[in-house]
Amino acid sequence: MSPSYPDPDETRPLLQHPSSDSLDSYNSLDDATASTPPVPVSLNKISRADLMWVLAGLWSAVFLGALDGTIVATLLSPIGSYFNESNRSSYIGTSYLLSVCCFTPLYGRLSDILGRKGAMLLALSFFGSGTLLCGLAPSMDALIAARAIAGMGGGGVMTVSSVAVTDLIPLRQRGLYQGMTNILFGLGAGLGGPLGGWMNDAFGWRSAFLLQMPLLVFSFVLVALKVSIKLPDEVESQSTHAKLRRIDFFGSFTLVGTVGCLLLGLSLKSTEEMPWSHPVIWGLLVASVVFGGLFVAVETYYSPYPVMPMRLIKQRTPLAVSLSNFFGSVAAFSMLYNVPLYFSAVKLNSSTDAGLHLLPHSVAISTGSVFAGWMMRKTGKLYTLTLCSSVLTVVATALVALWNDDTRAYHLWVDIVPQGFGMASVITTTLIAMIANVGREDLAVATGITYLFRTTGQVIGVSLSGALLQAILTTKLRERISGPDAFQIIEDIRHSTSIIPTLSPHLRKAAVDSYADALRVVFICQAAMNFLCLLCCLAIQESPLPGTHEEQEAQYRKRKNTISRTDSES
């Protein structure tokens, strides 16, 4: 049974001693640990008022990043029409996601080199510059490039914000704050669609980018004035030149090449409908493998300060957390994109009705994240909660895969809820598990690794599910539709679900049945991904979640001494 930690208050005096109950779990430290000096006071205990200002600066940036994503998704059609290049509008989203995935893990190391404030200001600068350039873009090419620049900062906003909150909040409360972060993220994502549509109708699509600038400036100013997180003395005392030498340029380049080539190849396969045998597709995939080999070699043998230390990936819990986030994100984003398609193409509902079926899922995401944070704060444990949450996702995707013509209406609303609740909880608990199982010096880098696997899984989930859906859909339509105009009819059905209700009864049934067959395979694959996520979660180790800064310092010290003793014995 875990010790009963007191409910800590961030405003307690620095010299106040933790209660005897809260120290019980640390009285059993080994001799090496027991002989160390008293635990130092945490570097980053601040007043509640300052904490609120810091969180306002960090969370406003997170809110804006989520808002921006769904605003742009709403504006793809009007932007494509404005430039008369609707066929290339999907690249606006693809360029941003590719950039986010490539640069997200770099911010973990940058936040150790530049400091949390410096890294956050850099991320906001890229994101703000790209957003401003989007509003002023004279052509589609310029807009795509501007979105890539914005993505260079968009991933950093989430990563550095998470690292900064970890520095300020004891680990046992950390999950609750992550839940509140996810609520703001969900709120931004939910408001982005209707807000983007209204701004486009009222002021034009450029206003949706330009009117983000005041909130960006607000976040930038608050971060510049209020975020003052101290790093360990050995880092703070280094000169700027010494800090720059810690940047892993070659490792960063090979990582960008690995992730970028992989995701670009998969995205082109999905959006351009190129065959796997196309030289561009397999060339990009081969390049990704080559870059990946170089990246592992550089990080293992060459770089003194690797952007992704291989020793972390080889550890049990960091590896399990990374893989569980990857598989879980593949399933979550595949479901997010394909469930509305089920209601549009199989149930023949309007786009509005199809979107409404995701509303319970959105509520479940916010609820699941906060519930996970509350449970970790109450119990100080995460392992059982993680497993139960991952089981919920498997159950949800299995239920969705069983949807058919006889499925009751309430199932179509309720079955997806455990997926949102469970995955939000898993994402929260696994992040805390990662932080709890690495040393202070690896905290920022480990957080960046978590977000890398998560964002890569999101893009692959959308791309691969789209490619799988189209492949099966095409096969099924060709089996069911024949005749002189069959090719054109099949192409129309594949590219627009809105045409299905206008077809003759025979063709309409063929289209609906083909979509149902294809989506069922996709849903089964989602269940398989969630099952792999569950298997990975089994390997996660339970670690005590300190309730105060003092207890957290003791845990860091214990881990450091254990590692030092192991190294000396070997």
C-alpha positions in Angstrom: 0.0 0.0 0.0 1.4 3.4 -1.0 2.1 6.0 1.7 -0.6 8.6 2.3 1.0 11.8 1.1 -0.5 15.1 2.2 -2.4 17.2 -0.3 0.4 19.8 -1.0 -0.1 23.5 -1.5 2.2 25.2 -4.0 2.3 28.2 -1.7 3.6 26.5 1.5 6.9 28.1 2.9 10.1 26.8 1.3 11.4 25.7 4.7 8.3 23.8 5.8 9.1 20.1 6.4 7.0 17.4 4.8 4.9 15.4 7.1 6.3 12.2 8.6 3.8 10.1 6.6 5.1 11.6 3.4 8.6 10.6 4.2 7.9 7.0 5.1 8.4 5.7 1.6 11.9 7.3 1.5 13.2 5.9 4.9 14.0 2.6 3.3 16.6 4.1 1.0 19.8 2.0 0.6 23.1 2.9 2.4 24.4 4.9 -0.5 21.3 7.0 -0.6 21.1 7.4 3.2 24.6 8.7 3.4 23.9 11.6 1.0 23.4 15.2 2.2 19.9 16.4 3.0 17.6 16.8 0.0 17.9 20.3 -1.5 14.9 22.6 -1.8 13.5 22.5 -5.3 14.7 25.3 -7.6 11.3 26.1 -9.0 8.8 26.6 -6.2 6.8 29.7 -6.9 3.8 31.4 -5.4 0.3 30.5 -6.5 -0.2 33.9 -8.2 3.0 33.6 -10.3 2.0 30.0 -11.1 -1.3 31.2 -12.5 0.4 33.7 -14.7 2.9 31.2 -16.0 0.1 28.7 -16.8 -1.9 31.4 -18.5 1.1 32.1 -20.8 1.8 28.4 -21.5 -1.8 27.3 -21.8 -2.9 30.2 -24.0 -0.3 29.0 -26.5 -1.6 25.4 -26.3 -5.2 26.6 -26.8 -4.1 28.6 -29.8 -2.3 25.7 -31.3 -5.4 23.5 -31.1 -7.6 26.3 -32.4 -5.3 27.0 -35.4 -5.4 23.3 -36.4 -9.2 23.1 -36.8 -9.5 26.6 -38.2 -7.2 25.6 -41.0 -9.1 22.4 -41.6 -12.3 24.4 -42.1 -10.6 26.8 -44.5 -9.1 24.3 -46.9 -11.9 24.5 -49.4 -12.2 28.4 -49.5 -8.4 28.7 -49.7 -8.2 26.3 -52.6 -11.0 28.1 -54.4 -9.4 31.5 -53.7 -6.1 30.4 -55.4 -7.9 28.2 -57.9 -5.8 25.2 -56.7 -8.3 23.1 -54.8 -6.4 19.9 -55.8 -3.4 21.1 -53.7 -5.3 22.3 -50.6 -4.6 19.1 -48.7 -0.9 20.0 -48.7 -1.7 23.0 -46.4 -2.4 20.5 -43.6 0.2 17.9 -44.6 3.1 20.5 -44.6 2.1 21.6 -41.1 1.8 18.0 -39.7 5.1 16.9 -41.3 6.9 19.9 -39.8 5.3 19.3 -36.4 6.4 15.7 -36.4 10.0 16.5 -37.5 10.7 19.3 -35.1 8.7 18.2 -31.9 11.5 16.0 -30.5 14.2 18.7 -31.0 12.5 21.0 -28.4 13.2 18.6 -25.6 17.0 19.1 -25.9 16.6 22.7 -26.9 14.7 23.4 -23.6 17.8 22.1 -21.8 20.1 24.2 -23.8 18.2 27.5 -24.2 16.1 27.1 -21.0 12.4 26.6 -20.8 11.7 30.3 -21.5 14.1 30.4 -24.5 12.7 27.3 -26.1 9.1 28.4 -25.6 9.8 31.8 -27.1 11.6 30.2 -30.1 8.5 27.9 -30.6 6.1 30.9 -30.4 8.3 32.9 -32.8 8.2 30.2 -35.4 4.5 29.6 -34.9 3.7 33.3 -34.9 5.8 34.1 -38.0 4.3 31.2 -39.9 0.8 32.2 -39.0 1.4 35.9 -40.0 2.9 34.8 -43.3 -0.2 32.6 -43.9 -2.4 35.6 -43.6 -0.2 37.5 -46.1 0.5 34.6 -48.5 0.3 35.7 -52.2 0.2 32.2 -53.5 -0.6 28.6 -52.6 3.1 27.7 -52.6 3.8 30.5 -50.2 1.0 29.4 -48.0 2.2 25.8 -47.9 5.7 27.0 -46.9 4.3 29.3 -44.3 2.3 26.4 -42.7 5.6 24.4 -42.6 7.2 27.3 -40.7 4.3 27.5 -38.3 4.7 23.7 -37.7 8.3 24.2 -36.7 7.0 26.0 -33.7 3.6 24.3 -33.2 5.1 21.0 -32.0 7.5 22.9 -29.7 4.6 24.7 -28.0 3.1 21.5 -26.7 6.4 19.9 -25.7 8.0 22.8 -23.9 4.7 23.7 -22.2 4.6 20.1 -20.8 8.2 20.2 -19.7 7.7 23.6 -18.0 4.7 22.5 -16.1 6.6 19.3 -14.9 9.3 21.6 -13.5 6.8 23.5 -11.5 4.3 20.9 -10.4 5.0 17.9 -8.1 4.6 14.7 -10.0 1.6 13.4 -8.0 -0.4 16.6 -9.1 1.1 16.6 -12.5 -1.6 14.4 -14.1 -4.4 16.7 -12.9 -2.7 19.7 -14.6 -2.2 17.7 -17.7 -5.9 17.0 -17.7 -6.7 20.7 -17.5 -4.2 21.2 -20.4 -6.1 18.7 -22.5 -9.4 20.4 -21.7 -8.1 23.7 -23.1 -6.7 21.8 -26.1 -10.1 20.2 -26.7 -11.8 23.5 -26.3 -9.5 25.1 -28.8 -10.0 22.2 -31.3 -13.8 22.4 -30.8 -14.1 26.1 -31.3 -11.7 26.3 -34.3 -14.2 24.8 -36.8 -17.2 27.1 -36.3 -15.0 30.1 -35.6 -13.0 29.6 -38.8 -16.2 29.2 -40.9 -17.7 32.4 -39.4 -14.5 34.4 -39.9 -14.2 33.2 -43.5 -17.8 34.2 -44.2 -17.6 37.6 -42.5 -14.1 38.8 -43.2 -12.4 36.3 -45.6 -10.0 33.5 -44.9 -7.0 35.7 -44.3 -8.6 37.1 -41.1 -8.6 33.7 -39.5 -4.8 33.8 -39.5 -4.3 37.5 -38.8 -6.7 37.6 -35.9 -4.7 34.9 -34.0 -1.8 37.4 -33.6 -3.2 39.3 -30.5 -3.4 36.0 -28.5 0.0 35.0 -29.8 1.5 38.3 -28.6 -0.3 37.9 -25.2 1.2 34.4 -24.8 4.7 35.6 -25.9 4.7 38.6 -23.5 3.5 36.4 -20.5 6.2 33.8 -21.2 8.9 36.4 -21.6 7.9 38.2 -18.3 6.7 35.4 -16.1 8.4 32.1 -17.0 11.7 31.9 -15.1 12.5 28.3 -14.5 15.9 27.5 -13.2 17.9 24.6 -14.6 20.7 22.8 -12.7 23.8 24.8 -11.9 26.0 22.9 -14.3 23.7 24.0 -17.1 23.0 27.5 -15.9 26.7 28.3 -15.5 27.7 27.4 -19.1 28.5 30.0 -21.6 26.3 30.5 -24.7 29.1 29.0 -26.9 29.2 25.9 -24.6 25.4 25.6 -24.7 25.4 25.8 -28.5 27.9 23.0 -28.7 25.4 20.8 -27.0 23.0 21.0 -30.0 23.0 17.7 -31.8 23.0 19.1 -35.4 23.7 15.8 -37.2 21.3 13.8 -35.0 18.6 16.5 -35.6 19.2 16.4 -39.4 19.0 12.6 -39.6 15.9 12.5 -37.3 14.1 15.0 -39.5 15.1 13.0 -42.6 13.8 9.7 -41.0 10.4 11.1 -39.9 10.0 13.5 -42.8 10.6 10.9 -45.6 8.4 8.3 -43.9 5.4 10.6 -43.3 5.8 12.3 -46.7 5.8 8.9 -48.5 2.7 7.8 -46.6 0.9 11.1 -47.1 1.6 11.0 -50.9 0.3 7.5 -51.0 -2.9 8.5 -49.4 -3.6 12.0 -50.8 -2.2 11.5 -54.4 -3.3 7.8 -54.5 0.0 6.7 -55.9 0.7 3.0 -56.0 3.2 1.5 -53.5 5.4 0.6 -56.5 5.7 4.3 -57.6 9.4 5.4 -57.5 8.6 8.5 -55.4 6.8 6.4 -52.7 9.3 3.6 -52.3 12.2 6.0 -52.8 11.0 8.1 -49.8 10.5 4.9 -47.7 14.0 3.7 -48.5 15.4 7.1 -47.7 13.6 7.0 -44.4 15.2 3.6 -43.6 18.7 5.0 -44.5 18.2 8.1 -42.5 16.9 6.0 -39.6 20.1 3.8 -39.6 22.3 6.9 -39.7 20.3 8.4 -36.8 20.7 5.4 -34.6 24.4 5.3 -35.3 24.9 9.0 -34.6 22.9 8.9 -31.4 24.6 5.7 -30.2 28.3 6.3 -31.1 28.8 9.9 -32.1 26.7 12.6 -30.4 27.8 13.6 -26.8 24.4 15.2 -26.2 22.0 13.2 -28.3 18.5 14.5 -29.2 17.1 11.1 -28.5 19.5 9.1 -26.2 19.4 5.4 -27.2 19.9 4.5 -23.5 16.4 5.9 -22.8 14.8 4.0 -25.6 16.4 0.8 -24.4 14.9 1.2 -20.9 11.7 -0.8 -20.2 9.3 1.9 -19.2 10.4 4.7 -21.7 10.2 2.1 -24.6 6.8 0.8 -23.4 5.4 4.4 -23.1 6.7 5.4 -26.5 5.2 2.4 -28.3 1.9 2.6 -26.4 1.6 6.2 -27.4 2.3 5.4 -31.0 -0.2 2.5 -31.3 -2.8 4.3 -29.3 -2.5 7.5 -31.4 -2.7 5.5 -34.7 -6.0 4.0 -33.5 -7.4 7.2 -32.0 -6.8 9.4 -35.1 -8.0 6.7 -37.5 -11.2 6.5 -35.5 -11.5 10.3 -35.3 -11.4 10.6 -39.1 -13.4 7.4 -40.1 -16.3 7.4 -37.7 -17.8 10.5 -39.3 -17.2 8.9 -42.7 -19.3 5.9 -41.5 -22.3 8.1 -40.8 -21.9 10.0 -44.1 -21.3 7.1 -46.4 -23.1 4.2 -44.7 -25.9 5.8 -42.7 -26.2 8.6 -45.3 -26.5 11.3 -42.6 -25.7 14.9 -43.3 -22.2 16.2 -42.5 -23.6 18.1 -39.5 -25.2 14.9 -38.1 -22.0 12.9 -38.7 -20.0 15.5 -36.9 -22.4 15.5 -33.9 -21.7 11.8 -33.3 -18.2 12.9 -32.2 -19.6 15.2 -29.5 -19.8 12.5 -26.8 -16.3 11.4 -27.8 -15.0 15.0 -27.3 -16.6 15.3 -23.9 -15.1 11.9 -23.0 -11.6 13.0 -23.9 -11.7 15.9 -21.5 -13.4 13.8 -18.8 -10.9 10.9 -19.2 -7.9 13.1 -18.9 -9.1 15.0 -15.8 -10.3 11.7 -14.2 -6.8 10.1 -14.7 -5.1 13.1 -13.1 -7.5 13.1 -10.2 -7.0 9.3 -9.6 -3.2 9.7 -9.7 -3.4 12.5 -7.2 -5.7 10.5 -4.9 -3.9 7.2 -5.1 -0.4 8.0 -6.1 -0.5 5.1 -8.5 -0.9 4.8 -12.3 -0.3 1.2 -13.4 -3.8 -0.3 -12.8 -5.4 2.9 -14.1 -3.4 2.7 -17.3 -4.3 -0.9 -18.0 -8.0 -0.4 -17.3 -8.0 2.6 -19.6 -6.3 0.8 -22.4 -8.8 -2.1 -22.0 -11.6 0.5 -22.5 -10.1 1.5 -25.9 -10.0 -2.1 -27.0 -13.6 -2.7 -26.0 -14.7 0.5 -27.7 -13.1 -0.3 -31.1 -14.4 -3.9 -30.9 -17.9 -2.5 -30.4 -17.5 -0.1 -33.3 -16.2 -2.9 -35.6 -19.5 -4.8 -34.9 -21.7 -1.9 -36.2 -24.2 -3.1 -38.9 -27.7 -2.4 -40.2 -29.2 -3.9 -37.1 -27.2 -1.9 -34.6 -29.4 0.1 -32.2 -29.3 3.9 -32.4 -27.9 4.4 -28.9 -24.9 2.2 -29.7 -24.0 4.5 -32.5 -23.7 7.3 -29.9 -22.3 5.5 -26.9 -19.9 2.9 -28.3 -17.2 5.5 -29.2 -17.2 7.1 -25.7 -14.9 4.5 -24.0 -12.4 5.1 -26.8 -12.1 8.9 -26.0 -12.2 8.4 -22.3 -9.7 5.5 -22.2 -7.2 7.0 -24.7 -7.2 10.4 -22.9 -6.5 8.6 -19.7 -3.7 6.5 -21.2 -2.1 9.5 -22.8 -2.1 11.3 -19.4 -0.9 8.3 -17.3 1.8 7.2 -19.7 3.3 10.7 -19.8 3.5 10.7 -16.0 5.0 7.2 -16.1 7.7 8.4 -18.5 8.5 11.4 -16.3 8.6 9.3 -13.2 11.0 6.7 -14.6 13.7 9.1 -15.9 16.2 11.3 -14.2 16.0 15.1 -14.0 18.6 15.5 -16.7 16.5 13.4 -19.2 13.1 14.9 -18.3 12.8 17.3 -21.2 14.2 14.9 -23.8 11.9 12.1 -22.6 8.9 14.4 -22.9 10.0 15.2 -26.5 10.3 11.5 -27.3 6.8 10.9 -26.0 5.3 13.7 -28.2 7.3 12.4 -31.2 5.8 8.9 -31.0 2.4 10.4 -30.4 2.4 12.9 -33.3 3.9 10.3 -35.7 1.2 7.9 -34.8 -1.5 10.5 -35.4 -0.2 11.2 -39.0 0.3 7.5 -39.8 -3.1 6.7 -38.4 -4.8 9.1 -40.8 -2.6 8.2 -43.8 -2.6 4.4 -43.5 -6.3 4.1 -42.6 -7.1 6.3 -45.7 -4.9 4.2 -47.9 -6.4 0.9 -46.5 -9.9 2.3 -46.9 -9.5 3.3 -50.5 -7.8 0.0 -51.5 -10.7 -2.1 -50.0 -13.4 0.3 -51.2 -12.1 0.2 -54.8 -12.0 -3.6 -54.8 -15.5 -3.9 -53.4 -17.0 -1.3 -55.8 -15.4 -3.1 -58.8 -17.0 -6.4 -57.6 -20.5 -4.8 -57.3 -20.6 -2.2 -60.1 -20.1 -3.0 -63.8 -21.1 -1.5 -67.1 -19.9 1.1 -69.6 -19.8 3.9 -67.0 -18.6 1.8 -64.1 -15.2 3.4 -63.9 -16.5 7.0 -63.7 -19.2 6.0 -61.2 -16.6 4.2 -59.0 -14.3 7.3 -59.1 -17.2 9.6 -58.1 -18.2 7.4 -55.2 -14.6 7.1 -54.0 -14.0 10.9 -54.0 -17.3 12.2 -52.7 -19.8 10.6 -50.3 -22.4 13.3 -51.1 -23.1 11.7 -54.5 -24.3 8.4 -52.9 -27.9 9.6 -52.0 -28.4 10.7 -55.6 -27.6 7.3 -57.1 -30.1 4.7 -58.3 -31.2 2.2 -55.6 -28.9 -0.5 -57.0 -25.9 1.7 -57.2 -26.6 3.3 -53.8 -26.8 -0.1 -52.1 -23.5 -1.1 -53.8 -21.8 2.1 -52.6 -23.1 1.8 -49.0 -22.2 -1.9 -48.7 -18.7 -1.3 -50.1 -18.1 1.6 -47.7 -19.4 -0.6 -44.8 -17.1 -3.5 -45.7 -14.1 -1.2 -46.1 -14.7 0.7 -42.8 -15.3 -2.6 -40.9 -11.7 -3.7 -41.9 -10.4 -0.3 -40.8 -12.2 -0.5 -37.5 -10.8 -4.0 -36.9 -7.3 -2.7 -37.5 -8.0 0.1 -35.0 -8.9 -2.6 -32.4 -5.7 -4.4 -33.2 -3.7 -1.2 -32.7 -5.4 -0.6 -29.3 -4.6 -4.2 -28.3 -1.0 -3.6 -29.1 -1.2 -0.4 -27.0 -2.5 -2.6 -24.1 0.3 -5.1 -24.5 2.9 -2.3 -24.4 1.2 -0.8 -21.2 1.7 -4.2 -19.5 5.5 -3.5 -19.5 5.2 -0.1 -17.8 6.7 -0.1 -14.3 4.9 1.4 -11.3 6.9 4.3 -9.7 6.0 6.3 -6.6 4.5 9.7 -7.5 5.9 12.3 -5.1 3.4 14.7 -3.6 5.8 17.5 -2.8 8.9 19.1 -4.4 11.0 17.7 -1.5 9.9 14.1 -2.1 10.5 14.5 -5.8 14.0 15.7 -5.2 14.5 12.7 -2.9 13.4 10.4 -5.7 15.7 12.0 -8.3 18.6 11.6 -5.8 17.8 8.0 -5.2 17.7 7.2 -8.9 20.9 9.0 -9.5 22.7 7.2 -6.7 21.4 3.9 -7.9 22.7 4.5 -11.4 26.1 5.7 -10.1 26.5 2.6 -7.9 25.5 0.3 -10.8 28.0 2.0 -13.1 30.8 1.7 -10.6 30.1 -2.0 -10.0 30.1 -2.7 -13.7 
